[in-house]
């Protein structure tokens, strides 16, 4: 059995998770990363994606996050999400609305940098949609 550590997943609306866990898979800026007890200190931005939590009790919980950042220490991990919800609560229309808004942002971008950033976010959302919504 892996050593447990404290994990918290916080959105502006509420605290979704605050418990001892064995591991957390986070969609970090450089790709998915697995966090376990005694992880080296890291701070990373979080892309839209799925966070998979394996609790100390052995259960697996999945959450959808729409960006944010994670602060990882040897003793714990805090993920501050721009928006987050249980995967089971995700409505297909919610992701579709976010994709449409991202398309508008890309089309209305004032410069190349803003357009590139909006297009990257749009790509992340469409990838998330494929992972969350059954085809």
TANORLIN-V159090 format. One record per pair of residues at least 12 apart in sequence whose ideal C-beta (glycine too) atoms are under 10 Angstrom apart, sorted by sequence separation. I is the first residue (numbers start at 1). J is the second residue. D is the distance in whole Angstrom. If there is no record, write none. Layout:
I,J,D
I,J,D
This chain:
6,18,8
7,19,7
23,35,7
24,36,8
30,42,10
50,62,6
51,63,5
68,80,5
69,81,9
105,117,9
106,118,4
107,119,10
6,19,8
7,20,8
8,21,10
23,36,5
33,46,10
50,63,7
51,64,8
67,80,10
68,81,4
69,82,9
105,118,4
106,119,5
6,20,6
7,21,4
21,35,9
22,36,7
23,37,9
28,42,8
30,44,7
49,63,10
50,64,6
51,65,6
65,79,7
67,81,7
68,82,5
104,118,9
105,119,9
106,120,9
4,19,9
5,20,7
6,21,8
7,22,10
9,24,8
21,36,9
22,37,8
24,39,10
29,44,5
30,45,9
32,47,9
49,64,8
50,65,8
65,80,10
66,81,7
67,82,4
68,83,8
83,98,9
103,118,8
106,121,8
4,20,4
5,21,7
7,23,9
21,37,9
23,39,10
26,42,10
28,44,4
29,45,4
31,47,9
48,64,8
49,65,6
63,79,9
65,81,4
66,82,5
67,83,7
68,84,8
102,118,6
103,119,9
105,121,8
106,122,6
3,20,10
4,21,6
5,22,8
7,24,5
9,26,10
20,37,10
27,44,10
28,45,7
29,46,7
30,47,10
32,49,8
48,65,7
49,66,9
51,68,10
64,81,9
65,82,8
66,83,4
67,84,9
101,118,10
102,119,8
105,122,8
106,123,10
4,22,6
5,23,9
26,44,7
27,45,10
28,46,6
29,47,6
32,50,9
34,52,9
35,53,10
36,54,10
47,65,8
48,66,5
49,67,9
63,81,8
65,83,7
66,84,7
102,120,9
104,122,10
2,21,9
3,22,8
4,23,10
5,24,9
7,26,10
27,46,6
28,47,7
32,51,10
46,65,6
47,66,9
48,67,6
51,70,9
64,83,9
65,84,5
66,85,9
102,121,5
103,122,6
2,22,4
26,46,6
27,47,5
32,52,9
34,54,10
46,66,9
47,67,7
48,68,9
64,84,7
65,85,8
101,121,10
102,122,4
1,22,7
2,23,7
26,47,9
27,48,7
28,49,9
46,67,6
47,68,9
63,84,5
64,85,6
101,122,9
102,123,9
27,49,3
45,67,8
46,68,4
63,85,7
64,86,8
99,121,10
100,122,10
102,124,9
103,125,9
26,49,8
27,50,7
45,68,7
46,69,6
63,86,6
64,87,5
98,121,9
99,122,7
102,125,6
103,126,10
25,49,9
26,50,9
27,51,7
44,68,10
45,69,5
46,70,6
53,77,10
62,86,8
63,87,6
64,88,10
98,122,9
101,125,9
102,126,9
25,50,8
26,51,6
27,52,10
44,69,7
45,70,8
61,86,7
62,87,4
63,88,10
64,89,8
100,125,10
25,51,7
26,52,9
43,69,7
44,70,5
53,79,10
61,87,8
62,88,8
63,89,9
64,90,5
99,125,5
24,51,7
25,52,4
26,53,10
43,70,7
44,71,9
61,88,9
63,90,9
98,125,6
99,126,6
7,35,8
24,52,7
25,53,8
42,70,8
43,71,5
44,72,7
51,79,7
62,90,10
66,94,9
23,52,8
24,53,5
25,54,9
42,71,8
43,72,7
66,95,9
96,125,9
99,128,9
5,35,8
23,53,8
24,54,8
41,71,8
42,72,4
43,73,10
51,81,8
64,94,9
95,125,7
98,128,9
99,129,7
5,36,7
6,37,9
22,53,9
23,54,5
24,55,10
41,72,6
42,73,9
64,95,8
95,126,9
98,129,9
4,36,10
5,37,4
21,53,5
22,54,5
23,55,9
40,72,8
41,73,5
66,98,7
3,36,7
4,37,6
5,38,8
21,54,6
22,55,7
39,72,5
40,73,9
41,74,7
46,79,6
48,81,10
51,84,8
95,128,7
96,129,8
2,36,6
3,37,4
5,39,8
17,51,9
19,53,8
21,55,5
22,56,6
39,73,7
40,74,7
41,75,10
46,80,8
48,82,9
95,129,5
2,37,7
3,38,7
16,51,9
20,55,7
21,56,6
22,57,9
35,70,8
38,73,10
39,74,6
42,77,9
44,79,10
46,81,7
48,83,9
52,87,9
95,130,10
17,53,6
19,55,6
20,56,4
21,57,9
22,58,8
36,72,10
38,74,5
39,75,9
46,82,8
51,87,9
16,53,10
19,56,7
20,57,9
23,60,10
24,61,10
25,62,9
27,64,10
33,70,9
35,72,5
37,74,7
38,75,8
39,76,9
50,87,7
92,129,8
95,132,7
96,133,9
17,55,9
19,57,9
21,59,10
22,60,10
27,65,7
35,73,10
36,74,10
37,75,8
39,77,7
46,84,10
90,128,9
94,132,10
95,133,7
24,63,10
26,65,8
33,72,8
37,76,9
90,129,10
21,61,9
27,67,9
29,69,9
37,77,10
50,90,10
92,132,8
27,68,10
28,69,9
29,70,10
35,76,9
36,77,9
92,133,5
9,51,7
19,61,9
26,68,10
28,70,7
35,77,5
90,132,5
91,133,9
92,134,9
26,69,10
27,70,10
90,133,8
7,51,9
9,53,8
17,61,7
26,70,5
28,72,9
35,79,9
87,131,10
16,61,9
87,132,7
7,53,6
17,63,7
24,70,9
26,72,8
7,54,10
16,63,6
48,95,9
7,55,9
24,72,9
7,56,10
16,65,9
4,54,10
48,98,8
4,55,9
5,56,9
26,77,8
2,54,8
4,56,4
9,61,9
11,63,9
3,56,9
4,57,10
24,77,6
26,79,6
2,56,9
9,63,6
11,65,8
23,77,10
48,102,10
67,121,8
1,56,8
11,66,9
21,76,9
24,79,8
66,121,9
9,65,8
12,68,10
20,76,9
21,77,8
1,58,9
11,68,8
67,124,8
10,68,9
66,124,9
67,125,10
9,68,9
66,125,8
18,78,9
9,70,9
17,79,9
66,128,8
7,70,10
8,71,10
16,79,9
65,128,9
64,128,7
7,72,10
16,81,8
5,72,10
6,73,9
17,84,9
64,131,9
5,73,9
8,76,8
9,77,9
10,78,7
11,79,9
12,80,9
13,81,10
16,84,6
64,132,6
5,74,8
6,75,7
7,76,7
8,77,7
9,78,8
10,79,7
11,80,8
12,81,8
16,85,8
17,86,10
5,75,6
6,76,4
7,77,5
8,78,5
9,79,5
10,80,5
11,81,5
12,82,7
13,83,8
14,84,9
16,86,7
62,132,9
5,76,5
6,77,8
7,78,8
8,79,7
9,80,9
10,81,7
11,82,8
12,83,7
13,84,8
14,85,10
5,77,7
6,78,8
7,79,8
8,80,9
9,81,7
11,83,6
12,84,9
13,85,9
11,84,4
47,120,9
48,121,7
10,84,8
11,85,8
47,121,9
9,84,6
48,123,10
49,124,7
47,123,10
48,124,5
49,125,10
47,124,5
48,125,6
47,125,10
48,126,10
49,127,8
50,128,7
48,127,8
49,128,6
47,127,9
48,128,5
47,128,8
48,129,9
50,131,6
49,131,7
50,132,7
48,131,10
49,132,9
48,132,10
27,124,8
27,127,9
27,128,8
27,131,10
